[in-house]
Amino acid sequence: MTDAAPPPYPGNPTKGPEPQYPPPGGQPPMQGYGQPYGQPGGYGQPAQTQQYHGQTTVVVAQPAMAVVQQFRETPVHTKCPHCQAEIVTATSYETGTFAWIICLVLCFVGCDLGCCLIPFCVDGCKDVTHSCPNCNQVIGKYNRM
Ligand SMILES: [Zn+2]
């Protein structure tokens, strides 16, 4: 004879299935997603401001004496680096990489049988070589590639 638990009271609303928190199988509540990354102030701390009092480092830009002559298609008036003469460059056209590429492109699109040779005849597809008419030294080149 033991004191058994009293039989459940059917119909008692307080003994019904209680809602479970969290729901079974569900994910735990979103925790930590709203937290900012890193510690507050970890990255935002200003670095040690280094102030140089009285000493202002002035970086003197070197004068651009060495003017890089940009050679284009047209003759340019420049100073020959070889004979130091003021000359206008003599231009001559050479078949360069650009002409070959145009040739290949024309071949791919079916314009072979002579049409692919057009870029070799068009100066606009060739590289331009600038030479000095005084000493016949090549000063520069204009490559289209
Ligand atoms: Zn020269």
Backbone and ligand atoms as CSV (ligand in chain L), in Angstrom:
chain,resi,resn,atom,element,x,y,z
A,1,MET,N,N,0.856,-1.175,0.000
A,1,MET,CA,C,0.000,0.000,0.000
A,1,MET,C,C,0.895,1.229,0.000
A,2,THR,N,N,1.000,1.779,-1.051
A,2,THR,CA,C,1.811,2.985,-1.126
A,2,THR,C,C,0.936,4.150,-1.501
A,3,ASP,N,N,1.454,5.280,-1.137
A,3,ASP,CA,C,0.715,6.486,-1.492
A,3,ASP,C,C,0.967,6.830,-2.962
A,4,ALA,N,N,0.186,6.310,-3.760
A,4,ALA,CA,C,0.358,6.597,-5.181
A,4,ALA,C,C,-0.050,8.032,-5.469
A,5,ALA,N,N,0.531,8.473,-6.565
A,5,ALA,CA,C,0.174,9.832,-6.961
A,5,ALA,C,C,-1.297,9.871,-7.282
A,6,PRO,N,N,-1.843,10.933,-6.949
A,6,PRO,CA,C,-3.261,11.041,-7.253
A,6,PRO,C,C,-3.488,11.015,-8.754
A,7,PRO,N,N,-4.464,10.357,-9.132
A,7,PRO,CA,C,-4.728,10.278,-10.569
A,7,PRO,C,C,-4.961,11.660,-11.144
A,8,PRO,N,N,-4.475,11.828,-12.323
A,8,PRO,CA,C,-4.663,13.162,-12.917
A,8,PRO,C,C,-6.131,13.484,-13.074
A,9,TYR,N,N,-6.305,14.697,-12.902
A,9,TYR,CA,C,-7.687,15.128,-13.014
A,9,TYR,C,C,-7.989,15.403,-14.485
A,10,PRO,N,N,-8.791,14.560,-15.018
A,10,PRO,CA,C,-9.123,14.858,-16.417
A,10,PRO,C,C,-9.909,16.141,-16.514
A,11,GLY,N,N,-9.513,16.842,-17.444
A,11,GLY,CA,C,-10.262,18.059,-17.666
A,11,GLY,C,C,-9.704,19.243,-16.907
A,12,ASN,N,N,-8.616,18.998,-16.151
A,12,ASN,CA,C,-8.043,20.137,-15.442
A,12,ASN,C,C,-7.234,20.987,-16.427
A,13,PRO,N,N,-7.565,22.174,-16.614
A,13,PRO,CA,C,-6.848,22.979,-17.630
A,13,PRO,C,C,-5.408,23.245,-17.238
A,14,THR,N,N,-5.089,23.194,-15.979
A,14,THR,CA,C,-3.720,23.500,-15.596
A,14,THR,C,C,-2.793,22.335,-15.863
A,15,LYS,N,N,-3.317,21.139,-16.087
A,15,LYS,CA,C,-2.466,19.992,-16.313
A,15,LYS,C,C,-2.332,19.656,-17.792
A,16,GLY,N,N,-2.810,20.477,-18.609
A,16,GLY,CA,C,-2.735,20.198,-20.038
A,16,GLY,C,C,-1.307,20.327,-20.548
A,17,PRO,N,N,-1.140,19.973,-21.794
A,17,PRO,CA,C,0.207,20.129,-22.381
A,17,PRO,C,C,0.610,21.586,-22.397
A,18,GLU,N,N,1.680,21.821,-21.706
A,18,GLU,CA,C,2.114,23.217,-21.614
A,18,GLU,C,C,2.936,23.585,-22.845
A,19,PRO,N,N,2.836,24.742,-23.273
A,19,PRO,CA,C,3.694,25.185,-24.402
A,19,PRO,C,C,5.156,25.180,-23.993
A,20,GLN,N,N,5.954,24.734,-24.902
A,20,GLN,CA,C,7.375,24.567,-24.597
A,20,GLN,C,C,8.174,25.722,-25.204
A,21,TYR,N,N,9.092,26.160,-24.422
A,21,TYR,CA,C,9.999,27.214,-24.889
A,21,TYR,C,C,11.417,26.689,-24.818
A,22,PRO,N,N,12.179,26.621,-25.793
A,22,PRO,CA,C,11.811,26.958,-27.163
A,22,PRO,C,C,11.053,25.819,-27.788
A,23,PRO,N,N,10.474,26.004,-28.905
A,23,PRO,CA,C,9.741,24.909,-29.544
A,23,PRO,C,C,10.677,23.786,-29.908
A,24,PRO,N,N,10.219,22.559,-29.822
A,24,PRO,CA,C,11.121,21.429,-30.112
A,24,PRO,C,C,11.584,21.456,-31.551
A,25,GLY,N,N,12.860,21.215,-31.685
A,25,GLY,CA,C,13.411,21.155,-33.041
A,25,GLY,C,C,13.743,22.511,-33.621
A,26,GLY,N,N,13.316,23.513,-32.998
A,26,GLY,CA,C,13.596,24.836,-33.540
A,26,GLY,C,C,14.981,25.309,-33.174
A,27,GLN,N,N,15.395,26.304,-33.845
A,27,GLN,CA,C,16.693,26.869,-33.538
A,27,GLN,C,C,16.578,27.709,-32.285
A,28,PRO,N,N,17.648,27.751,-31.554
A,28,PRO,CA,C,17.635,28.642,-30.390
A,28,PRO,C,C,17.467,30.079,-30.839
A,29,PRO,N,N,17.008,30.861,-29.997
A,29,PRO,CA,C,16.821,32.266,-30.379
A,29,PRO,C,C,18.117,32.866,-30.895
A,30,MET,N,N,17.956,33.754,-31.834
A,30,MET,CA,C,19.113,34.389,-32.441
A,30,MET,C,C,19.849,35.195,-31.380
A,31,GLN,N,N,21.008,34.696,-31.091
A,31,GLN,CA,C,21.795,35.398,-30.090
A,31,GLN,C,C,23.156,35.705,-30.686
A,32,GLY,N,N,23.568,36.869,-30.481
A,32,GLY,CA,C,24.919,37.231,-30.886
A,32,GLY,C,C,25.012,37.745,-32.316
A,33,TYR,N,N,23.904,37.679,-33.042
A,33,TYR,CA,C,24.018,38.186,-34.407
A,33,TYR,C,C,24.006,39.704,-34.447
A,34,GLY,N,N,23.361,40.221,-33.482
A,34,GLY,CA,C,23.291,41.673,-33.466
A,34,GLY,C,C,24.488,42.346,-32.833
A,35,GLN,N,N,25.384,41.515,-32.330
A,35,GLN,CA,C,26.516,42.145,-31.662
A,35,GLN,C,C,27.514,42.663,-32.688
A,36,PRO,N,N,28.038,43.778,-32.443
A,36,PRO,CA,C,29.041,44.299,-33.393
A,36,PRO,C,C,30.314,43.487,-33.305
A,37,TYR,N,N,30.960,43.405,-34.429
A,37,TYR,CA,C,32.205,42.643,-34.498
A,37,TYR,C,C,33.306,43.399,-33.777
A,38,GLY,N,N,34.044,42.636,-33.090
A,38,GLY,CA,C,35.181,43.243,-32.421
A,38,GLY,C,C,34.744,44.014,-31.197
A,39,GLN,N,N,35.695,44.400,-30.470
A,39,GLN,CA,C,35.406,45.185,-29.295
A,39,GLN,C,C,35.143,46.627,-29.705
A,40,PRO,N,N,34.251,47.231,-29.012
A,40,PRO,CA,C,34.007,48.647,-29.343
A,40,PRO,C,C,35.243,49.470,-29.069
A,41,GLY,N,N,35.620,50.175,-30.051
A,41,GLY,CA,C,36.788,51.021,-29.888
A,41,GLY,C,C,38.078,50.345,-30.267
A,42,GLY,N,N,38.022,49.078,-30.675
A,42,GLY,CA,C,39.256,48.377,-31.010
A,42,GLY,C,C,39.908,48.940,-32.258
A,43,TYR,N,N,39.059,49.222,-33.239
A,43,TYR,CA,C,39.628,49.737,-34.481
A,43,TYR,C,C,39.520,51.244,-34.578
A,44,GLY,N,N,38.606,51.715,-33.836
A,44,GLY,CA,C,38.371,53.140,-33.975
A,44,GLY,C,C,39.305,54.002,-33.151
A,45,GLN,N,N,40.201,53.350,-32.433
A,45,GLN,CA,C,41.080,54.166,-31.615
A,45,GLN,C,C,42.042,54.940,-32.496
A,46,PRO,N,N,42.087,56.179,-32.301
A,46,PRO,CA,C,43.010,56.958,-33.135
A,46,PRO,C,C,44.451,56.629,-32.807
A,47,ALA,N,N,45.217,56.541,-33.853
A,47,ALA,CA,C,46.634,56.273,-33.642
A,47,ALA,C,C,47.283,57.476,-32.969
A,48,GLN,N,N,48.442,57.210,-32.521
A,48,GLN,CA,C,49.134,58.296,-31.839
A,48,GLN,C,C,49.474,59.377,-32.863
A,49,THR,N,N,48.867,60.469,-32.642
A,49,THR,CA,C,49.091,61.555,-33.597
A,49,THR,C,C,50.505,62.073,-33.432
A,50,GLN,N,N,51.259,61.891,-34.483
A,50,GLN,CA,C,52.646,62.342,-34.439
A,50,GLN,C,C,52.726,63.705,-35.114
A,51,GLN,N,N,53.017,64.634,-34.325
A,51,GLN,CA,C,53.093,65.987,-34.864
A,51,GLN,C,C,54.532,66.457,-34.792
A,52,TYR,N,N,55.002,66.845,-35.921
A,52,TYR,CA,C,56.362,67.354,-35.971
A,52,TYR,C,C,56.296,68.868,-35.860
A,53,HIS,N,N,56.791,69.316,-34.784
A,53,HIS,CA,C,56.725,70.755,-34.558
A,53,HIS,C,C,57.979,71.398,-35.123
A,54,GLY,N,N,57.727,72.344,-35.947
A,54,GLY,CA,C,58.846,73.143,-36.412
A,54,GLY,C,C,59.559,72.561,-37.610
A,55,GLN,N,N,59.505,71.241,-37.767
A,55,GLN,CA,C,60.230,70.638,-38.882
A,55,GLN,C,C,59.216,70.191,-39.925
A,56,THR,N,N,59.223,70.886,-40.954
A,56,THR,CA,C,58.319,70.550,-42.046
A,56,THR,C,C,59.144,69.942,-43.166
A,57,THR,N,N,58.885,68.684,-43.393
A,57,THR,CA,C,59.654,68.003,-44.426
A,57,THR,C,C,59.071,68.360,-45.791
A,58,VAL,N,N,59.803,69.101,-46.500
A,58,VAL,CA,C,59.355,69.526,-47.821
A,58,VAL,C,C,60.029,68.630,-48.854
A,59,VAL,N,N,59.208,67.878,-49.522
A,59,VAL,CA,C,59.747,67.008,-50.564
A,59,VAL,C,C,59.854,67.826,-51.841
A,60,VAL,N,N,61.062,68.109,-52.184
A,60,VAL,CA,C,61.288,68.921,-53.372
A,60,VAL,C,C,61.208,68.015,-54.589
A,61,ALA,N,N,60.208,68.276,-55.356
A,61,ALA,CA,C,60.048,67.478,-56.566
A,61,ALA,C,C,61.148,67.831,-57.551
A,62,GLN,N,N,61.695,66.798,-58.101
A,62,GLN,CA,C,62.776,67.040,-59.048
A,62,GLN,C,C,62.196,67.666,-60.310
A,63,PRO,N,N,62.859,68.632,-60.789
A,63,PRO,CA,C,62.360,69.258,-62.027
A,63,PRO,C,C,62.374,68.253,-63.169
A,64,ALA,N,N,61.291,68.265,-63.864
A,64,ALA,CA,C,61.140,67.292,-64.949
A,64,ALA,C,C,61.937,67.773,-66.146
A,65,MET,N,N,63.218,67.653,-65.997
A,65,MET,CA,C,64.068,68.060,-67.115
A,65,MET,C,C,64.068,67.015,-68.217
A,66,ALA,N,N,64.009,65.769,-67.794
A,66,ALA,CA,C,64.030,64.699,-68.790
A,66,ALA,C,C,62.634,64.566,-69.382
A,67,VAL,N,N,62.410,65.295,-70.418
A,67,VAL,CA,C,61.106,65.270,-71.063
A,67,VAL,C,C,61.039,64.031,-71.953
A,68,VAL,N,N,60.119,63.202,-71.594
A,68,VAL,CA,C,59.951,61.990,-72.390
A,68,VAL,C,C,59.157,62.353,-73.638
A,69,GLN,N,N,59.826,62.255,-74.715
A,69,GLN,CA,C,59.185,62.629,-75.967
A,69,GLN,C,C,58.211,61.544,-76.374
A,70,GLN,N,N,56.989,61.951,-76.542
A,70,GLN,CA,C,55.976,61.006,-76.983
A,70,GLN,C,C,55.908,61.037,-78.504
A,71,PHE,N,N,56.353,59.982,-79.067
A,71,PHE,CA,C,56.352,59.897,-80.516
A,71,PHE,C,C,55.005,59.370,-80.997
A,72,ARG,N,N,54.474,60.079,-81.914
A,72,ARG,CA,C,53.221,59.658,-82.511
A,72,ARG,C,C,53.485,59.340,-83.992
A,73,GLU,N,N,52.440,59.462,-84.745
A,73,GLU,CA,C,52.602,59.149,-86.171
A,73,GLU,C,C,53.299,60.270,-86.915
A,74,THR,N,N,53.023,61.480,-86.493
A,74,THR,CA,C,53.564,62.611,-87.230
A,74,THR,C,C,54.978,62.912,-86.755
A,75,PRO,N,N,55.768,63.487,-87.621
A,75,PRO,CA,C,57.119,63.893,-87.198
A,75,PRO,C,C,57.052,64.929,-86.096
A,76,VAL,N,N,57.989,64.832,-85.217
A,76,VAL,CA,C,58.002,65.737,-84.078
A,76,VAL,C,C,59.291,66.534,-84.097
A,77,HIS,N,N,59.175,67.722,-83.574
A,77,HIS,CA,C,60.349,68.585,-83.467
A,77,HIS,C,C,60.985,68.329,-82.117
A,78,THR,N,N,62.172,67.838,-82.141
A,78,THR,CA,C,62.834,67.485,-80.892
A,78,THR,C,C,64.329,67.701,-81.057
A,79,LYS,N,N,65.001,67.372,-79.997
A,79,LYS,CA,C,66.457,67.484,-80.007
A,79,LYS,C,C,67.038,66.092,-80.088
A,80,CYS,N,N,67.866,65.923,-81.049
A,80,CYS,CA,C,68.425,64.593,-81.246
A,80,CYS,C,C,69.365,64.261,-80.091
A,81,PRO,N,N,69.151,63.156,-79.414
A,81,PRO,CA,C,70.048,62.789,-78.309
A,81,PRO,C,C,71.420,62.325,-78.781
A,82,HIS,N,N,71.549,62.100,-80.053
A,82,HIS,CA,C,72.824,61.576,-80.553
A,82,HIS,C,C,73.727,62.710,-81.031
A,83,CYS,N,N,73.154,63.605,-81.843
A,83,CYS,CA,C,73.979,64.683,-82.377
A,83,CYS,C,C,73.616,66.030,-81.765
A,84,GLN,N,N,72.668,66.025,-80.812
A,84,GLN,CA,C,72.298,67.235,-80.074
A,84,GLN,C,C,71.840,68.338,-81.008
A,85,ALA,N,N,71.220,67.973,-82.054
A,85,ALA,CA,C,70.760,68.971,-83.009
A,85,ALA,C,C,69.249,69.071,-82.937
A,86,GLU,N,N,68.778,70.269,-83.164
A,86,GLU,CA,C,67.334,70.488,-83.205
A,86,GLU,C,C,66.834,70.007,-84.567
A,87,ILE,N,N,66.103,68.959,-84.529
A,87,ILE,CA,C,65.688,68.349,-85.787
A,87,ILE,C,C,64.193,68.032,-85.730
A,88,VAL,N,N,63.694,67.771,-86.883
A,88,VAL,CA,C,62.349,67.227,-86.990
A,88,VAL,C,C,62.509,65.785,-87.440
A,89,THR,N,N,61.966,64.918,-86.662
A,89,THR,CA,C,62.237,63.502,-86.890
A,89,THR,C,C,61.689,63.064,-88.246
A,90,ALA,N,N,62.422,62.207,-88.840
A,90,ALA,CA,C,61.981,61.579,-90.074
A,90,ALA,C,C,61.269,60.287,-89.718
A,91,THR,N,N,60.067,60.155,-90.179
A,91,THR,CA,C,59.260,59.000,-89.819
A,91,THR,C,C,59.299,57.971,-90.928
A,92,SER,N,N,59.343,56.762,-90.500
A,92,SER,CA,C,59.251,55.651,-91.450
A,92,SER,C,C,58.344,54.599,-90.833
A,93,TYR,N,N,57.587,54.003,-91.661
A,93,TYR,CA,C,56.601,53.043,-91.177
A,93,TYR,C,C,57.162,51.633,-91.264
A,94,GLU,N,N,56.912,50.908,-90.199
A,94,GLU,CA,C,57.345,49.517,-90.153
A,94,GLU,C,C,56.148,48.645,-89.790
A,95,THR,N,N,56.194,47.463,-90.307
A,95,THR,CA,C,55.141,46.521,-89.959
A,95,THR,C,C,55.366,46.028,-88.535
A,96,GLY,N,N,54.425,46.342,-87.710
A,96,GLY,CA,C,54.570,45.979,-86.312
A,96,GLY,C,C,53.551,44.945,-85.898
A,97,THR,N,N,53.452,44.816,-84.611
A,97,THR,CA,C,52.538,43.809,-84.062
A,97,THR,C,C,51.095,44.119,-84.410
A,98,PHE,N,N,50.792,45.402,-84.457
A,98,PHE,CA,C,49.410,45.791,-84.708
A,98,PHE,C,C,48.979,45.341,-86.103
A,99,ALA,N,N,49.869,45.481,-87.065
A,99,ALA,CA,C,49.523,45.070,-88.417
A,99,ALA,C,C,49.304,43.558,-88.491
A,100,TRP,N,N,50.106,42.830,-87.770
A,100,TRP,CA,C,49.943,41.376,-87.770
A,100,TRP,C,C,48.623,40.976,-87.116
A,101,ILE,N,N,48.259,41.659,-86.099
A,101,ILE,CA,C,46.994,41.325,-85.432
A,101,ILE,C,C,45.823,41.631,-86.353
A,102,ILE,N,N,45.902,42.758,-87.034
A,102,ILE,CA,C,44.833,43.085,-87.978
A,102,ILE,C,C,44.779,42.029,-89.079
A,103,CYS,N,N,45.939,41.577,-89.485
A,103,CYS,CA,C,45.988,40.535,-90.509
A,103,CYS,C,C,45.305,39.273,-90.019
A,104,LEU,N,N,45.596,38.882,-88.815
A,104,LEU,CA,C,44.979,37.659,-88.282
A,104,LEU,C,C,43.474,37.832,-88.112
A,105,VAL,N,N,43.077,39.005,-87.685
A,105,VAL,CA,C,41.645,39.247,-87.509
A,105,VAL,C,C,40.941,39.159,-88.856
A,106,LEU,N,N,41.557,39.724,-89.861
A,106,LEU,CA,C,40.943,39.674,-91.185
A,106,LEU,C,C,40.875,38.237,-91.695
A,107,CYS,N,N,41.873,37.447,-91.362
A,107,CYS,CA,C,41.846,36.050,-91.777
A,107,CYS,C,C,40.739,35.294,-91.052
A,108,PHE,N,N,40.518,35.623,-89.813
A,108,PHE,CA,C,39.496,34.904,-89.043
A,108,PHE,C,C,38.104,35.223,-89.549
A,109,VAL,N,N,37.909,36.436,-89.986
A,109,VAL,CA,C,36.576,36.805,-90.451
A,109,VAL,C,C,36.390,36.440,-91.915
A,110,GLY,N,N,37.352,35.777,-92.498
A,110,GLY,CA,C,37.170,35.294,-93.867
A,110,GLY,C,C,37.711,36.218,-94.931
A,111,CYS,N,N,38.433,37.192,-94.515
A,111,CYS,CA,C,38.961,38.146,-95.490
A,111,CYS,C,C,40.396,37.785,-95.867
A,112,ASP,N,N,40.633,36.496,-96.011
A,112,ASP,CA,C,41.964,36.139,-96.490
A,112,ASP,C,C,41.993,36.310,-98.017
A,113,LEU,N,N,42.886,35.675,-98.646
A,113,LEU,CA,C,43.057,35.823,-100.097
A,113,LEU,C,C,43.375,37.274,-100.449
A,114,GLY,N,N,44.295,37.793,-99.760
A,114,GLY,CA,C,44.783,39.100,-100.161
A,114,GLY,C,C,44.313,40.224,-99.275
A,115,CYS,N,N,43.087,40.079,-98.780
A,115,CYS,CA,C,42.587,41.175,-97.942
A,115,CYS,C,C,43.356,41.274,-96.633
A,116,CYS,N,N,43.886,40.149,-96.189
A,116,CYS,CA,C,44.609,40.197,-94.921
A,116,CYS,C,C,45.927,40.929,-95.077
A,117,LEU,N,N,46.315,41.205,-96.311
A,117,LEU,CA,C,47.559,41.936,-96.526
A,117,LEU,C,C,47.339,43.441,-96.495
A,118,ILE,N,N,46.090,43.818,-96.361
A,118,ILE,CA,C,45.799,45.253,-96.370
A,118,ILE,C,C,46.533,45.983,-95.252
A,119,PRO,N,N,46.525,45.459,-94.026
A,119,PRO,CA,C,47.205,46.226,-92.961
A,119,PRO,C,C,48.687,46.435,-93.225
A,120,PHE,N,N,49.265,45.596,-94.059
A,120,PHE,CA,C,50.687,45.795,-94.357
A,120,PHE,C,C,50.884,46.921,-95.359
A,121,CYS,N,N,49.797,47.318,-95.976
A,121,CYS,CA,C,49.895,48.409,-96.938
A,121,CYS,C,C,49.364,49.717,-96.383
A,122,VAL,N,N,48.687,49.640,-95.269
A,122,VAL,CA,C,48.111,50.848,-94.677
A,122,VAL,C,C,49.057,51.350,-93.601
A,123,ASP,N,N,49.468,52.588,-93.773
A,123,ASP,CA,C,50.393,53.140,-92.784
A,123,ASP,C,C,49.752,53.269,-91.415
A,124,GLY,N,N,48.433,53.366,-91.393
A,124,GLY,CA,C,47.742,53.517,-90.117
A,124,GLY,C,C,47.824,52.284,-89.252
A,125,CYS,N,N,48.246,51.179,-89.829
A,125,CYS,CA,C,48.376,49.952,-89.057
A,125,CYS,C,C,49.816,49.655,-88.702
A,126,LYS,N,N,50.696,50.496,-89.135
A,126,LYS,CA,C,52.114,50.195,-88.938
A,126,LYS,C,C,52.665,51.018,-87.787
A,127,ASP,N,N,53.762,50.542,-87.277
A,127,ASP,CA,C,54.483,51.302,-86.271
A,127,ASP,C,C,55.299,52.385,-86.977
A,128,VAL,N,N,55.533,53.424,-86.253
A,128,VAL,CA,C,56.247,54.564,-86.814
A,128,VAL,C,C,57.603,54.651,-86.134
A,129,THR,N,N,58.615,54.691,-86.944
A,129,THR,CA,C,59.974,54.830,-86.429
A,129,THR,C,C,60.448,56.248,-86.702
A,130,HIS,N,N,60.864,56.904,-85.646
A,130,HIS,CA,C,61.374,58.269,-85.768
A,130,HIS,C,C,62.897,58.215,-85.765
A,131,SER,N,N,63.461,58.799,-86.764
A,131,SER,CA,C,64.914,58.817,-86.854
A,131,SER,C,C,65.375,60.246,-87.102
A,132,CYS,N,N,66.615,60.451,-86.832
A,132,CYS,CA,C,67.191,61.774,-86.998
A,132,CYS,C,C,67.676,61.929,-88.436
A,133,PRO,N,N,67.232,62.948,-89.113
A,133,PRO,CA,C,67.693,63.132,-90.498
A,133,PRO,C,C,69.131,63.620,-90.567
A,134,ASN,N,N,69.653,64.011,-89.444
A,134,ASN,CA,C,71.011,64.554,-89.440
A,134,ASN,C,C,72.037,63.432,-89.304
A,135,CYS,N,N,71.776,62.533,-88.353
A,135,CYS,CA,C,72.739,61.467,-88.122
A,135,CYS,C,C,72.143,60.086,-88.394
A,136,ASN,N,N,70.913,60.073,-88.823
A,136,ASN,CA,C,70.253,58.820,-89.191
A,136,ASN,C,C,70.168,57.826,-88.041
A,137,GLN,N,N,70.168,58.353,-86.856
A,137,GLN,CA,C,70.003,57.486,-85.698
A,137,GLN,C,C,68.517,57.399,-85.350
A,138,VAL,N,N,68.117,56.228,-84.978
A,138,VAL,CA,C,66.724,56.038,-84.574
A,138,VAL,C,C,66.530,56.648,-83.189
A,139,ILE,N,N,65.613,57.570,-83.116
A,139,ILE,CA,C,65.388,58.265,-81.840
A,139,ILE,C,C,64.308,57.562,-81.041
A,140,GLY,N,N,63.273,57.218,-81.710
A,140,GLY,CA,C,62.190,56.585,-80.962
A,140,GLY,C,C,61.240,55.889,-81.903
A,141,LYS,N,N,60.333,55.171,-81.263
A,141,LYS,CA,C,59.351,54.435,-82.022
A,141,LYS,C,C,57.977,54.685,-81.449
A,142,TYR,N,N,57.027,54.614,-82.329
A,142,TYR,CA,C,55.649,54.693,-81.889
A,142,TYR,C,C,54.971,53.370,-82.202
A,143,ASN,N,N,54.767,52.631,-81.144
A,143,ASN,CA,C,54.110,51.339,-81.313
A,143,ASN,C,C,52.617,51.494,-81.062
A,144,ARG,N,N,51.858,50.894,-81.888
A,144,ARG,CA,C,50.411,51.007,-81.750
A,144,ARG,C,C,49.877,50.014,-80.742
A,145,MET,N,N,50.679,49.123,-80.313
A,145,MET,CA,C,50.218,48.165,-79.325
A,145,MET,C,C,50.635,48.645,-77.942
L,1,ZN,ZN,ZN,70.949,63.233,-84.760
